[in-house]
Amino acid sequence: KEVEDKLYEETNYDLELSRSEQIAEKCAHLENIKFPKYYPEFSCEKIITMDWLHGKHFSEFIKTKHPQKTLNKIGQTLWDFYMYQMHVLKQVHADPHPGNFLISEKGELMVIDFGCVKEIPSDFYEPYFELAKVENLMNQAFFEQKLYELEILKPEDSSEEKVFFSKLFHEMLELFTRPFNQEFFDFSDESFFQEIADLGQRYAKLSDLKNMNTNRGSRHFIYLNRTFFGLYNMMHDLRAEGIEINHFQKFMVENA
């Protein structure tokens, strides 16, 4: 149902135009980022009209060599853009793949597609990001409570299922939220991405899953996790180093 709703939204150009203008306006004050100007008077349910932006597609940009300073600057811009959306706007451009971004000659990040935007309700946002804090992951009672709130654990679970899925999501969350528990993070670190790949392979091969109810987890996980996977991969493609994780908070103060 979640995917169906999002696919319908992606064919709704009136909605996309509205969201494009809204997010572009609210993120215009972020550093080193550009959005096209939109033209509602020349748009309709089948057409979105916007400025043409001159730049290289992200996928083309990363194929050539660039100074590390430039890569880090673009990486910081991309990270700030997503963190500001998540933590301030509570909605996010949920399709972070190279085809939706251009890089200008000045090294500016340009965002050109808002067909898939995920709104993040507070009853999901709060437990999700509370578990991004390592001290909460280490608090067994608190951790378990949040797993129930996120529908990872269910009241009808067997003791075996409770132990298995608690362990699985503890491992996953510790790994995926590792950047959030550091002041700076190096997305060029191959070992971090190898750990992610190894974890996925290990659990994909487990026969235990066949005997368990795997229909679990809030529907909001689908597009938020998709967003993080895409974002992490783009940051890794840039080989961005020394990314300041909470740098986006600077713009919260300035825009207050």
MILO-886379 format. One record per residue (C-alpha): x, y, z; residue in one letter; residue number from 1; chain. Coordinates in steps of 0.1 Angstrom, whole numbers. Layout:
<atoms>
[[X, Y, Z], a, NUM, A]
...
</atoms>
This chain:
<atoms>
[[0, 0, 0], k, 1, A]
[[29, 24, 8], e, 2, A]
[[46, 17, -25], v, 3, A]
[[13, 20, -44], e, 4, A]
[[5, 54, -28], d, 5, A]
[[40, 67, -37], k, 6, A]
[[37, 54, -73], l, 7, A]
[[5, 73, -77], y, 8, A]
[[21, 104, -62], e, 9, A]
[[49, 102, -87], e, 10, A]
[[23, 105, -116], t, 11, A]
[[7, 135, -99], n, 12, A]
[[25, 165, -115], y, 13, A]
[[4, 190, -97], d, 14, A]
[[15, 176, -64], l, 15, A]
[[51, 173, -76], e, 16, A]
[[51, 210, -86], l, 17, A]
[[38, 221, -52], s, 18, A]
[[63, 200, -33], r, 19, A]
[[92, 211, -56], s, 20, A]
[[84, 248, -50], e, 21, A]
[[79, 242, -12], q, 22, A]
[[111, 223, -6], i, 23, A]
[[132, 246, -29], a, 24, A]
[[120, 276, -10], e, 25, A]
[[126, 261, 25], k, 26, A]
[[160, 248, 16], c, 27, A]
[[172, 279, -5], a, 28, A]
[[193, 292, 24], h, 29, A]
[[215, 261, 26], l, 30, A]
[[250, 265, 14], e, 31, A]
[[262, 255, -21], n, 32, A]
[[228, 242, -34], i, 33, A]
[[206, 253, -62], k, 34, A]
[[171, 246, -74], f, 35, A]
[[154, 254, -106], p, 36, A]
[[127, 281, -107], k, 37, A]
[[93, 265, -114], y, 38, A]
[[66, 280, -137], y, 39, A]
[[31, 270, -125], p, 40, A]
[[15, 291, -153], e, 41, A]
[[32, 268, -179], f, 42, A]
[[26, 236, -159], s, 43, A]
[[-4, 212, -157], c, 44, A]
[[-12, 177, -147], e, 45, A]
[[10, 163, -175], k, 46, A]
[[38, 189, -177], i, 47, A]
[[61, 205, -152], i, 48, A]
[[80, 235, -165], t, 49, A]
[[112, 247, -148], m, 50, A]
[[144, 264, -156], d, 51, A]
[[171, 245, -174], w, 52, A]
[[201, 240, -151], l, 53, A]
[[236, 237, -167], h, 54, A]
[[258, 211, -151], g, 55, A]
[[270, 175, -152], k, 56, A]
[[249, 146, -140], h, 57, A]
[[262, 133, -107], f, 58, A]
[[271, 100, -123], s, 59, A]
[[291, 117, -150], e, 60, A]
[[308, 140, -125], f, 61, A]
[[322, 112, -103], i, 62, A]
[[338, 95, -133], k, 63, A]
[[364, 121, -135], t, 64, A]
[[391, 132, -110], k, 65, A]
[[384, 162, -88], h, 66, A]
[[402, 178, -58], p, 67, A]
[[393, 162, -25], q, 68, A]
[[382, 196, -13], k, 69, A]
[[356, 198, -40], t, 70, A]
[[343, 163, -33], l, 71, A]
[[340, 170, 4], n, 72, A]
[[322, 203, -3], k, 73, A]
[[296, 186, -24], i, 74, A]
[[293, 157, 1], g, 75, A]
[[287, 182, 29], q, 76, A]
[[261, 200, 8], t, 77, A]
[[243, 167, 0], l, 78, A]
[[244, 156, 37], w, 79, A]
[[231, 189, 50], d, 80, A]
[[203, 189, 24], f, 81, A]
[[190, 155, 36], y, 82, A]
[[195, 162, 73], m, 83, A]
[[177, 195, 71], y, 84, A]
[[148, 179, 54], q, 85, A]
[[146, 150, 78], m, 86, A]
[[150, 169, 111], h, 87, A]
[[135, 203, 102], v, 88, A]
[[110, 198, 74], l, 89, A]
[[100, 163, 85], k, 90, A]
[[97, 154, 48], q, 91, A]
[[124, 142, 25], v, 92, A]
[[133, 138, -12], h, 93, A]
[[131, 100, -10], a, 94, A]
[[148, 92, -43], d, 95, A]
[[185, 100, -39], p, 96, A]
[[200, 86, -70], h, 97, A]
[[225, 102, -94], p, 98, A]
[[200, 110, -120], g, 99, A]
[[182, 135, -98], n, 100, A]
[[213, 157, -92], f, 101, A]
[[236, 179, -113], l, 102, A]
[[269, 194, -104], i, 103, A]
[[276, 229, -117], s, 104, A]
[[310, 242, -129], e, 105, A]
[[313, 260, -95], k, 106, A]
[[308, 227, -76], g, 107, A]
[[272, 235, -66], e, 108, A]
[[247, 207, -60], l, 109, A]
[[216, 211, -81], m, 110, A]
[[184, 192, -73], v, 111, A]
[[160, 186, -102], i, 112, A]
[[134, 160, -93], d, 113, A]
[[109, 159, -64], f, 114, A]
[[86, 132, -78], g, 115, A]
[[90, 111, -47], c, 116, A]
[[88, 129, -14], v, 117, A]
[[82, 111, 19], k, 118, A]
[[65, 128, 48], e, 119, A]
[[78, 116, 82], i, 120, A]
[[51, 115, 109], p, 121, A]
[[62, 123, 145], s, 122, A]
[[51, 89, 159], d, 123, A]
[[77, 73, 135], f, 124, A]
[[104, 101, 135], y, 125, A]
[[108, 101, 173], e, 126, A]
[[114, 64, 180], p, 127, A]
[[134, 60, 147], y, 128, A]
[[159, 87, 155], f, 129, A]
[[160, 80, 192], e, 130, A]
[[175, 46, 182], l, 131, A]
[[201, 65, 162], a, 132, A]
[[217, 74, 196], k, 133, A]
[[242, 47, 207], v, 134, A]
[[233, 52, 244], e, 135, A]
[[197, 42, 236], n, 136, A]
[[208, 12, 216], l, 137, A]
[[227, 0, 246], m, 138, A]
[[197, 4, 269], n, 139, A]
[[180, -29, 265], q, 140, A]
[[146, -19, 280], a, 141, A]
[[145, 13, 261], f, 142, A]
[[156, -4, 229], f, 143, A]
[[129, -31, 232], e, 144, A]
[[102, -5, 239], q, 145, A]
[[111, 14, 207], k, 146, A]
[[111, -18, 186], l, 147, A]
[[74, -23, 196], y, 148, A]
[[66, 14, 187], e, 149, A]
[[82, 8, 153], l, 150, A]
[[63, -24, 149], e, 151, A]
[[95, -45, 146], i, 152, A]
[[84, -65, 176], l, 153, A]
[[48, -76, 180], k, 154, A]
[[29, -87, 211], p, 155, A]
[[21, -121, 196], e, 156, A]
[[58, -129, 189], d, 157, A]
[[72, -161, 202], s, 158, A]
[[102, -159, 225], s, 159, A]
[[124, -171, 196], e, 160, A]
[[111, -144, 173], e, 161, A]
[[116, -117, 199], k, 162, A]
[[152, -127, 205], v, 163, A]
[[160, -131, 168], f, 164, A]
[[145, -98, 156], f, 165, A]
[[159, -79, 185], s, 166, A]
[[194, -91, 177], k, 167, A]
[[189, -85, 140], l, 168, A]
[[178, -49, 144], f, 169, A]
[[203, -41, 170], h, 170, A]
[[231, -51, 146], e, 171, A]
[[215, -33, 117], m, 172, A]
[[208, -1, 137], l, 173, A]
[[243, 0, 153], e, 174, A]
[[258, -2, 118], l, 175, A]
[[235, 21, 99], f, 176, A]
[[234, 48, 125], t, 177, A]
[[272, 48, 132], r, 178, A]
[[277, 81, 113], p, 179, A]
[[251, 98, 136], f, 180, A]
[[272, 90, 166], n, 181, A]
[[303, 107, 154], q, 182, A]
[[311, 144, 150], e, 183, A]
[[327, 138, 116], f, 184, A]
[[324, 108, 93], f, 185, A]
[[345, 94, 65], d, 186, A]
[[322, 81, 37], f, 187, A]
[[352, 69, 17], s, 188, A]
[[358, 42, 44], d, 189, A]
[[355, 9, 25], e, 190, A]
[[354, -12, 56], s, 191, A]
[[321, 5, 67], f, 192, A]
[[304, -3, 34], f, 193, A]
[[318, -38, 34], q, 194, A]
[[303, -44, 69], e, 195, A]
[[269, -33, 54], i, 196, A]
[[273, -58, 25], a, 197, A]
[[284, -86, 48], d, 198, A]
[[255, -81, 72], l, 199, A]
[[230, -82, 44], g, 200, A]
[[246, -114, 30], q, 201, A]
[[247, -131, 64], r, 202, A]
[[210, -125, 72], y, 203, A]
[[199, -133, 36], a, 204, A]
[[213, -168, 40], k, 205, A]
[[197, -176, 74], l, 206, A]
[[173, -205, 72], s, 207, A]
[[157, -194, 105], d, 208, A]
[[138, -167, 87], l, 209, A]
[[117, -193, 69], k, 210, A]
[[100, -203, 101], n, 211, A]
[[92, -168, 113], m, 212, A]
[[67, -141, 107], n, 213, A]
[[87, -116, 87], t, 214, A]
[[57, -93, 80], n, 215, A]
[[68, -66, 105], r, 216, A]
[[80, -30, 107], g, 217, A]
[[62, 3, 102], s, 218, A]
[[54, 11, 65], r, 219, A]
[[74, 43, 70], h, 220, A]
[[106, 22, 70], f, 221, A]
[[103, 15, 33], i, 222, A]
[[110, 50, 19], y, 223, A]
[[131, 62, 48], l, 224, A]
[[155, 33, 45], n, 225, A]
[[155, 37, 7], r, 226, A]
[[165, 73, 13], t, 227, A]
[[194, 64, 36], f, 228, A]
[[207, 36, 13], f, 229, A]
[[207, 60, -16], g, 230, A]
[[223, 88, 3], l, 231, A]
[[250, 66, 18], y, 232, A]
[[258, 52, -17], n, 233, A]
[[261, 87, -32], m, 234, A]
[[283, 99, -3], m, 235, A]
[[305, 68, -9], h, 236, A]
[[306, 75, -47], d, 237, A]
[[319, 109, -39], l, 238, A]
[[345, 95, -15], r, 239, A]
[[335, 124, 8], a, 240, A]
[[357, 127, 39], e, 241, A]
[[354, 146, 71], g, 242, A]
[[317, 152, 68], i, 243, A]
[[303, 172, 98], e, 244, A]
[[272, 152, 108], i, 245, A]
[[253, 180, 126], n, 246, A]
[[264, 208, 103], h, 247, A]
[[228, 213, 92], f, 248, A]
[[219, 227, 126], q, 249, A]
[[238, 258, 117], k, 250, A]
[[210, 266, 92], f, 251, A]
[[183, 259, 117], m, 252, A]
[[196, 289, 138], v, 253, A]
[[201, 311, 108], e, 254, A]
[[167, 304, 94], n, 255, A]
[[149, 308, 128], a, 256, A]
</atoms>
